[in-house]
């Protein structure tokens, strides 16, 4: 197995039950694959989930300095803890900070039969 960082996962990987993530919160996921290690996070909004690669487009760093701390205090936006870039939860588009015009890399995830699954 490789320690190389990869930026995508295969479809059909079950990450866990939807209630693994509290509504309005986010959770980090690290998947070890033959090609390398994937780092991503999922934000839950009710029964919907939004997944992104854990990499800021501005500096290439993981967004959270504290485990699972991806959102602004009110939970309304995704925040990069390094340079205060802000991203829309639903689209990953940068809405404030040093990366205007850029976006997070989407990680396709969905909810199927009460479980979060990669798409």
Secondary structure by P-SEA (a helix, b strand, c coil): ccccccccccccccccccccccccbbbbbbbbcccbbbbbbbbbcccbbbbbcccccccccccccccccccccccccccccccbbbbbcccccccccccccccccccbbbbcccccccc
